[in-house]
């Protein structure tokens, strides 16, 4: 048989050989480093026997799938360590993930001390160098096997498989796990690992099922790679908006108020106000939007017309009981039906279109409690919502305009490189989730596809992610932990105008249905604030900072001049405070740095006499003495242009 390798070379053999034997024939070093094989494009175990012509790639930990195999084996070692230390723990699942692996157990919560002890036990197992071997059983024997080992979750998984399935297991000494593999040849192949954290998880993601304890961990081929990753995790912790936002007193949550209902504190409120005023002025003055203000709730009748009652009711906060109350209301999960009635308030001609309605909308969505996280997933939020009512012949250009506005907002905030674009499509296999005919969906999806291609925007297509009334472009970003959220959405709607009897009079005097674009320009303000906290680690562009300047008199003798400086800055709409405490100037500077204030103005005798300020910034450190008017001109320009200054001094990064 002829084995063609990745580099195009080949090996020929007279008899069948396993992948690991072929690796050893190529080189002993490759055999030692091998983690798995890729046989004709399919991931296989090193124990896999090759008996026919094929293409074979030997995977090491330098390959993504090779590293995944190493981590999968590490998850088995961790599970064995847990079973040794906690014999009553029940095994659930333990897959590899992008940045490591996890394993779920039914047991008491793990402490950090428990994790440390599990790590030590893993070290013993690895040192033992137990070989991993694979065996299979028929389905019924496999069920009995796991029942005897008192592993109910494994039994459930096996029962979900077809009756004629042959079930595979891997064993390492006395430890056996249900697994399809592949795995390393023995436990000594795990060189560097770390148990990161533990948390609660529901079995199969179902909040009505058992609460399990999940251990997150990672593994690498080299200790240096692990150290680099752990340093990266420390940076993540420093950037985590849920931690940093609270430390900076931007927001807080309170149990008696409720989960997913954050309080924006004065500093966070000021940041959101700056974003909101910018977006409202931008949309109205430069993009031709007119603003509306609509109710926070409506009768169920409205949502029945739109289709939300039938397609989205479970995600709404409903006030009342249809079987008891004469009228049932619901808090609004979106603004579109309200703005349709703004449109319908007067008859429109084809000359009136497009009409671009914008609203800073407070919305309510009944998110699952397990999904709540800081500011990124909340039950009440405010959004830069807009609806464009357009003629069909205007739809493409207006859709492009919405994309251009979104891109401009991202660029201004410095976030343009952190996003991915997605064409969210309907799922033809589940037509009951949507309104409209298949032909309409296919046409509208193609229109969006053409627009994105024309604009040169790279995108992926996601089946089943469309709204029930139309496809959309979702602009997504990942948080510091890698979880992806939608930040901005632009939806193409050719259907809801019919349900609301919306029309305009065309040049022939006929009634014609308009098209609708549902869009956001900056998305949800709370989620955007979380994004900015993590992006900049709290070191925001000056224009966004709740405190832009702090004046620091060297001693109490210069407090009056410091106050004069503060008042002059405030007259120029600069957010400024004055620290006139009787503390040493070094202490005041350190506190201002910890508060992540962009500019500190140190003033003493010479500055008071000359009308100057000694400027220190987190961008360039000591910027020297400047006339107060010069500094004001410079910072006002920086704020007005929304400049994003780069940090130039290493000490300010710490």
C-alpha positions in Angstrom: 0.0 0.0 0.0 1.1 3.6 -0.7 0.9 6.2 2.1 1.1 9.8 0.8 2.3 12.2 3.4 1.6 15.9 3.9 4.7 17.1 2.1 3.9 15.0 -1.0 6.4 12.3 -0.2 5.2 8.8 0.3 5.9 5.5 2.0 5.1 2.0 0.7 4.4 -1.0 2.9 3.6 -4.7 2.2 1.4 -5.1 5.2 -1.0 -3.1 7.3 0.5 -0.7 9.9 -0.8 1.6 12.6 -0.4 5.3 12.4 2.1 5.3 15.2 4.2 2.6 13.4 4.2 4.8 10.3 5.3 7.8 12.4 8.1 5.7 13.9 9.2 4.6 10.4 9.4 8.3 9.4 11.4 9.2 12.5 11.6 8.4 16.1 11.3 12.1 17.0 8.0 12.3 15.1 6.7 9.2 16.8 7.5 10.7 20.3 5.8 14.0 19.3 2.8 12.4 17.6 -0.6 13.0 19.1 -3.0 11.8 16.4 -3.3 11.2 12.7 -5.3 12.7 9.9 -6.3 9.9 7.5 -7.8 11.1 4.2 -8.9 14.3 6.1 -10.4 12.5 9.0 -9.0 12.7 12.6 -7.9 9.2 13.8 -6.2 7.6 16.7 -2.5 6.7 16.6 -3.7 3.1 17.1 -5.7 3.2 13.9 -4.5 0.5 11.5 -3.9 1.6 7.9 -4.4 -1.2 5.3 -5.0 0.6 2.0 -3.6 3.5 -0.1 -4.3 6.8 1.6 -3.2 10.3 2.5 -1.8 10.6 6.0 -0.8 13.6 8.1 0.9 12.9 11.5 -0.4 15.5 13.9 1.7 16.9 16.8 0.9 19.4 19.5 2.0 22.1 17.0 -1.1 21.3 15.0 -4.5 22.5 16.2 -6.1 19.0 16.2 -3.0 17.5 17.7 -3.1 19.9 20.6 -6.8 19.2 20.9 -6.0 15.5 21.3 -3.5 16.2 24.0 -6.0 18.3 25.8 -8.7 15.6 25.5 -6.3 13.1 27.1 -5.6 15.6 29.8 -9.4 15.8 30.5 -9.4 12.0 31.1 -6.4 12.3 33.4 -8.2 15.0 35.3 -11.4 12.9 35.6 -9.3 10.0 37.0 -7.8 12.3 39.5 -11.2 13.6 40.6 -12.5 10.0 40.9 -9.5 9.1 43.1 -10.0 12.0 45.4 -13.8 12.1 45.3 -14.9 8.5 44.7 -18.6 9.4 44.8 -18.4 12.0 42.0 -20.3 11.0 38.9 -18.8 11.6 35.4 -20.7 13.7 32.8 -18.7 15.0 29.8 -15.2 16.2 29.3 -14.5 17.6 25.8 -11.6 19.8 24.6 -12.5 23.4 23.7 -10.6 26.2 21.9 -8.5 27.2 24.8 -8.2 24.0 26.8 -10.8 21.5 28.1 -13.4 21.0 30.8 -15.1 18.1 32.6 -18.4 18.1 34.4 -19.1 16.1 37.6 -22.0 15.6 39.8 -20.5 16.3 43.2 -20.1 19.1 45.8 -18.6 22.4 44.5 -14.8 22.5 44.1 -12.7 24.9 46.1 -9.4 26.3 44.9 -7.7 24.0 47.4 -9.6 21.1 45.7 -8.3 22.1 42.3 -4.7 22.3 43.6 -5.0 18.8 45.0 -6.5 17.5 41.8 -3.5 19.0 39.9 -1.1 17.1 42.3 -3.0 13.9 41.7 -2.8 14.4 37.9 0.9 14.7 38.3 1.1 11.3 39.9 -1.1 9.8 37.1 1.1 11.3 34.4 4.3 10.1 36.1 2.8 6.6 36.2 2.8 6.7 32.4 -0.2 4.6 32.0 -1.0 3.5 28.4 -4.4 4.4 27.0 -6.1 1.6 25.2 -9.4 1.5 23.3 -12.1 -1.1 23.3 -15.6 -1.4 22.1 -18.8 -3.0 23.3 -22.3 -3.5 21.8 -24.8 -1.0 23.0 -26.6 -3.2 25.6 -23.3 -4.4 27.0 -22.0 -0.8 27.2 -25.1 0.2 29.1 -24.7 -2.6 31.6 -21.0 -1.8 31.9 -21.6 1.8 32.9 -24.5 0.8 35.1 -22.2 -1.5 37.1 -19.8 1.4 37.4 -22.7 3.6 38.6 -22.2 6.3 36.0 -25.8 7.4 35.2 -24.8 10.2 32.8 -22.7 7.9 30.7 -25.7 5.4 30.6 -28.0 8.2 29.4 -25.5 9.1 26.6 -25.2 5.5 25.5 -29.0 5.1 25.4 -29.3 8.1 23.0 -27.2 6.2 20.5 -28.7 3.9 17.8 -29.4 0.3 19.0 -27.0 -1.2 16.5 -24.2 1.2 17.5 -20.8 -0.1 18.7 -19.7 1.9 21.7 -16.1 2.8 22.2 -14.2 3.3 25.6 -10.7 4.3 26.6 -9.0 2.9 29.7 -5.9 3.9 31.5 -5.3 1.5 34.3 -8.4 1.2 36.4 -10.0 4.3 35.0 -12.4 3.8 32.0 -14.4 6.5 30.2 -16.9 6.5 27.4 -15.2 8.2 24.5 -14.8 8.2 20.7 -11.2 9.5 21.0 -8.6 10.0 19.7 -6.1 10.0 22.6 -2.3 10.0 23.2 -0.6 6.7 23.5 0.0 7.2 27.3 -0.4 9.8 30.0 3.3 10.9 29.9 2.5 12.8 26.8 1.0 15.6 28.9 3.8 18.0 29.6 2.2 21.2 31.0 -1.3 21.8 32.4 -3.3 24.0 34.8 -6.7 23.8 36.4 -8.1 27.3 35.9 -11.5 27.5 37.6 -14.7 25.7 38.5 -18.3 26.7 38.1 -21.8 25.3 38.0 -23.3 23.9 34.8 -26.6 22.2 34.0 -26.6 18.7 32.5 -27.1 19.1 28.8 -27.5 22.8 29.3 -31.1 22.3 30.6 -31.9 24.4 33.7 -34.4 21.8 34.7 -31.8 19.0 34.9 -29.0 18.3 37.4 -26.6 21.0 38.6 -23.1 19.8 37.8 -19.7 21.1 38.8 -17.5 22.0 35.8 -13.7 22.3 36.0 -12.1 24.4 33.3 -8.5 23.6 32.6 -5.9 23.9 29.9 -2.8 22.0 28.7 0.1 22.7 26.4 3.1 20.8 25.0 5.6 23.1 26.6 5.8 24.8 30.0 6.7 28.1 28.3 3.5 28.0 26.2 1.5 27.4 29.4 3.2 30.3 31.2 2.4 32.6 28.3 -1.2 31.5 28.3 -1.5 32.0 32.1 -0.1 35.5 31.6 -2.8 36.1 29.0 -5.4 34.9 31.5 -4.2 37.4 34.0 -4.6 40.1 31.4 -8.1 38.9 30.8 -8.9 39.2 34.5 -7.6 42.8 34.4 -9.8 43.6 31.4 -13.0 41.6 32.5 -15.6 44.3 32.5 -17.6 42.5 35.2 -14.7 43.0 37.5 -13.1 46.2 36.2 -16.3 48.0 35.7 -17.2 47.5 39.3 -13.8 48.5 40.6 -14.0 51.7 38.5 -17.5 52.4 40.0 -19.1 52.4 36.5 -21.9 50.0 37.5 -23.2 47.7 40.2 -25.8 45.0 40.7 -28.0 44.4 43.8 -29.7 41.2 44.7 -32.9 42.8 45.8 -33.2 44.7 42.5 -32.7 41.6 40.4 -30.4 39.7 38.2 -29.7 41.3 34.8 -30.8 44.7 36.1 -27.5 46.6 36.6 -27.3 50.0 38.2 -25.3 52.5 36.1 -23.4 54.6 38.7 -22.6 58.3 38.0 -19.3 57.6 36.1 -20.9 54.8 34.0 -24.0 57.0 33.4 -21.8 59.9 32.2 -20.1 57.6 29.7 -23.4 56.3 28.3 -24.7 59.8 28.1 -21.7 60.8 26.0 -22.3 57.9 23.7 -26.0 58.6 23.5 -25.6 62.3 22.7 -23.0 61.5 20.1 -25.2 59.0 18.4 -28.4 61.0 18.5 -26.7 64.1 17.1 -24.9 62.0 14.5 -28.0 60.3 13.3 -30.1 63.5 13.2 -27.7 66.0 11.8 -25.6 63.9 9.4 -27.7 60.9 8.5 -31.2 62.4 8.2 -33.0 60.6 11.1 -36.1 62.0 12.9 -36.5 61.0 16.5 -39.5 59.4 18.1 -40.4 58.6 21.7 -42.8 55.7 22.2 -44.2 53.8 25.2 -42.4 51.1 27.2 -45.3 48.7 27.1 -48.3 47.9 24.9 -51.3 45.6 24.9 -50.8 42.1 23.6 -52.9 43.1 20.6 -49.9 45.0 19.1 -47.6 42.1 19.5 -50.1 39.7 17.9 -50.2 41.9 14.8 -46.4 41.9 14.6 -46.1 38.2 15.2 -44.0 38.7 18.4 -46.7 37.2 20.5 -46.6 33.9 18.6 -42.9 33.8 17.9 -41.3 35.6 20.9 -43.7 35.6 23.8 -41.4 33.5 26.0 -38.8 36.1 25.8 -41.1 38.9 26.9 -42.2 40.2 30.3 -46.0 39.8 30.2 -48.2 41.8 32.6 -51.4 39.9 33.2 -53.2 36.7 32.3 -55.1 36.4 29.1 -57.5 33.9 30.7 -58.4 36.3 33.5 -57.7 39.9 32.5 -59.6 42.0 30.0 -56.4 43.5 28.8 -52.9 42.0 28.9 -49.8 44.2 28.5 -46.2 43.4 27.9 -43.0 45.4 28.3 -41.6 46.0 24.8 -38.7 43.8 23.6 -38.3 46.1 20.6 -39.6 49.4 19.2 -40.5 48.5 15.7 -44.3 48.0 16.0 -44.6 51.4 17.8 -42.7 53.2 15.1 -44.9 51.6 12.5 -47.8 53.5 14.0 -45.8 56.7 14.0 -45.5 56.1 10.2 -49.2 55.3 9.9 -50.2 58.5 11.7 -50.4 60.3 8.4 -50.6 59.2 4.7 -47.3 59.1 3.0 -46.4 59.7 -0.7 -43.5 58.1 -2.6 -41.9 61.5 -2.3 -41.8 61.2 1.5 -39.6 58.1 1.5 -37.2 57.1 2.8 -38.2 58.1 6.3 -35.6 57.2 9.0 -36.9 56.9 12.5 -34.5 56.8 15.4 -35.1 56.3 19.0 -33.0 55.7 22.1 -35.1 52.8 23.2 -35.2 51.1 26.6 -36.2 47.5 26.0 -36.9 44.4 28.1 -36.2 40.8 27.4 -36.7 37.8 29.7 -33.3 36.3 29.4 -32.6 33.0 31.1 -30.9 33.4 34.5 -28.0 31.3 33.4 -27.2 33.7 30.6 -26.9 36.8 32.8 -23.4 38.4 32.8 -22.4 41.9 33.8 -23.5 44.4 31.2 -23.4 42.1 28.2 -26.5 40.0 28.9 -29.2 41.9 30.8 -33.0 42.1 31.1 -33.4 45.8 30.7 -31.2 47.7 28.3 -31.1 50.8 26.1 -30.4 50.6 22.4 -29.7 53.0 19.5 -32.7 51.7 17.6 -33.9 52.8 14.2 -36.4 51.8 11.5 -36.2 53.0 7.9 -39.3 53.0 5.9 -38.3 52.9 2.2 -39.5 52.2 -1.3 -38.3 48.9 -2.7 -36.1 50.7 -5.2 -34.4 52.5 -2.3 -33.7 49.4 -0.2 -30.2 48.5 -1.4 -28.8 52.0 -1.0 -30.4 52.5 2.4 -29.1 49.2 3.6 -25.6 50.2 2.5 -26.0 53.5 4.4 -26.9 51.6 7.6 -23.7 49.5 7.1 -21.7 52.6 6.5 -23.1 54.3 9.7 -22.3 51.2 11.8 -18.7 51.0 10.4 -18.2 54.7 11.1 -19.3 54.3 14.7 -17.0 51.3 15.1 -14.1 53.2 13.6 -14.7 56.2 15.9 -14.6 54.0 18.9 -11.5 52.1 17.7 -13.4 48.8 17.5 -13.5 48.2 13.8 -10.8 45.4 13.9 -12.5 43.5 16.6 -15.7 42.5 14.8 -16.9 39.8 12.4 -19.8 40.1 10.0 -22.5 37.5 9.7 -25.4 37.0 7.2 -28.0 35.5 9.5 -30.4 33.4 7.5 -33.6 31.5 8.0 -33.7 27.8 8.5 -35.8 26.1 5.7 -35.9 23.0 7.8 -38.0 24.9 10.5 -40.4 27.0 8.5 -42.8 27.3 11.4 -40.3 29.7 13.1 -40.8 32.3 10.4 -43.4 34.3 8.5 -43.4 34.7 4.7 -42.8 32.4 1.7 -39.5 30.7 0.9 -39.1 32.8 -2.2 -39.1 36.0 -0.3 -36.5 34.7 2.1 -34.2 33.5 -0.7 -34.5 36.8 -2.5 -33.8 39.0 0.5 -30.9 36.9 1.6 -29.4 37.2 -1.9 -29.8 41.0 -1.8 -27.9 41.2 1.5 -25.2 38.8 0.1 -24.8 41.0 -3.0 -24.5 44.1 -0.8 -21.8 42.6 1.4 -19.9 41.3 -1.6 -20.1 44.6 -3.4 -18.8 46.5 -0.3 -15.9 44.0 0.1 -17.0 43.0 3.6 -15.9 39.4 4.5 -18.8 37.5 6.2 -20.0 34.1 7.2 -23.5 32.7 6.7 -25.4 31.4 9.8 -28.5 29.3 9.2 -31.3 29.7 11.7 -30.1 33.0 13.1 -32.5 35.3 11.2 -35.4 37.2 12.9 -38.7 35.6 12.3 -39.6 38.3 9.8 -36.4 38.7 7.8 -32.6 38.0 7.4 -30.0 40.3 8.8 -26.4 41.3 9.1 -25.1 40.7 12.6 -21.9 42.4 13.5 -20.4 40.3 16.3 -17.5 40.7 18.8 -16.0 38.4 21.4 -15.5 39.3 25.0 -12.3 38.7 26.8 -13.3 35.1 27.5 -14.0 34.4 23.8 -17.8 34.4 24.0 -19.3 36.0 21.0 -22.2 38.5 21.2 -24.0 40.5 18.6 -23.2 44.2 18.9 -24.9 45.7 15.9 -27.8 44.4 13.8 -29.2 45.5 10.4 -32.3 43.6 9.3 -34.0 43.4 5.9 -37.8 43.3 6.3 -40.0 42.8 3.3 -42.9 41.3 5.3 -44.1 43.2 8.3 -45.5 46.2 6.3 -48.2 43.8 5.1 -49.2 42.8 8.6 -49.5 46.4 9.8 -51.2 47.6 6.6 -48.4 50.1 5.9 -48.4 51.7 2.5 -47.4 54.8 0.5 -49.1 56.4 -2.5 -46.9 55.9 -5.6 -46.7 58.2 -8.7 -49.7 56.4 -10.2 -51.9 57.0 -7.2 -51.7 53.4 -6.1 -51.1 52.0 -2.6 -47.8 50.2 -2.4 -46.2 48.4 0.5 -42.9 49.8 1.7 -39.9 47.8 2.8 -38.4 48.3 6.3 -34.8 48.2 7.6 -34.5 47.5 11.3 -31.1 48.6 12.5 -28.8 49.8 15.3 -25.9 52.2 14.8 -24.0 51.4 18.0 -26.2 48.7 19.4 -27.0 48.3 23.1 -25.3 51.0 25.2 -24.8 48.7 28.2 -23.1 46.0 26.0 -21.1 48.6 24.2 -19.8 50.0 27.5 -18.8 46.5 28.6 -17.0 46.1 25.2 -15.1 49.4 25.7 -14.1 48.5 29.2 -12.5 45.3 28.0 -11.0 46.8 24.8 -9.2 49.6 26.6 -8.8 48.0 30.1 -10.5 51.1 31.5 -8.0 53.4 29.7 -10.7 55.0 27.5 -10.2 57.6 24.8 -10.3 61.0 26.5 -13.6 62.1 25.0 -15.4 59.1 26.7 -13.8 59.4 30.1 -16.1 60.4 32.9 -13.2 62.3 34.4 -10.9 63.8 31.8 -8.6 66.0 33.9 -7.7 66.1 37.6 -6.0 69.2 38.9 -3.4 68.5 41.6 -2.1 71.4 43.7 1.3 70.7 45.3 0.1 72.0 48.6 -2.9 73.7 50.1 -1.3 77.1 49.4 -2.1 76.7 45.7 -5.7 75.4 46.2 -7.1 78.7 45.0 -5.2 78.6 41.7 -6.1 75.0 41.3 -9.7 75.9 41.6 -9.4 78.7 39.1 -7.9 76.1 36.6 -10.7 73.7 37.3 -13.4 76.4 36.7 -11.7 77.4 33.4 -11.6 73.8 32.2 -15.2 73.3 33.2 -16.3 76.4 31.3 -14.9 74.7 28.2 -17.0 71.6 28.8 -14.1 69.5 30.1 -15.0 66.9 32.8 -12.6 68.0 35.5 -12.1 67.6 39.3 -9.6 69.1 41.8 -7.8 67.1 44.4 -7.1 69.7 47.1 -6.5 67.3 50.0 -3.5 67.8 52.2 -1.7 64.8 50.8 1.7 64.6 49.2 1.7 65.2 45.4 3.2 61.7 44.7 0.3 60.1 46.5 -2.2 62.3 44.5 -0.5 61.3 41.2 -0.6 57.6 42.0 -4.3 57.8 42.9 -5.1 59.7 39.7 -3.3 56.9 37.8 -5.2 54.2 39.5 -8.4 56.1 38.6 -7.2 56.0 35.0 -7.6 59.8 34.6 -6.1 60.8 31.2 -4.6 64.1 32.3 -3.2 65.4 35.6 -2.4 69.1 35.9 0.1 69.7 38.7 0.2 73.3 39.9 2.4 75.1 42.4 4.1 78.5 42.9 5.6 78.9 39.4 2.4 77.7 37.6 0.2 80.1 39.7 2.5 83.0 38.9 2.8 82.3 35.1 -0.8 81.0 34.5 0.5 77.6 33.4 0.0 74.0 34.3 2.4 71.1 34.5 0.9 68.4 32.4 1.2 64.7 33.1 -0.7 62.2 30.9 -1.1 58.4 30.8 -0.2 58.7 27.1 3.3 60.3 27.3 4.0 60.7 31.0 5.5 64.1 31.8 4.4 66.5 28.9 6.0 69.5 30.5 4.7 72.9 31.5 2.1 74.6 29.2 0.1 77.8 29.2 -3.4 76.9 30.5 -5.0 78.2 27.2 -2.7 76.0 25.2 -3.6 72.9 27.1 -7.3 73.7 26.9 -7.0 74.1 23.1 -5.2 70.8 22.8 -7.6 68.8 24.9 -10.7 70.4 23.4 -9.4 69.4 19.9 -8.7 65.8 21.2 -12.3 65.6 22.6 -13.9 67.2 19.6 -12.2 64.9 17.1 -12.6 61.9 19.3 -8.9 61.1 18.9 -7.6 57.9 20.3 -4.2 58.7 21.6 -1.7 55.8 21.9 0.2 55.1 25.1 3.8 56.0 24.6 5.4 55.3 28.0 5.8 51.8 29.4 5.3 52.9 33.0 1.8 54.0 32.2 0.8 50.6 30.9 1.2 48.9 34.3 
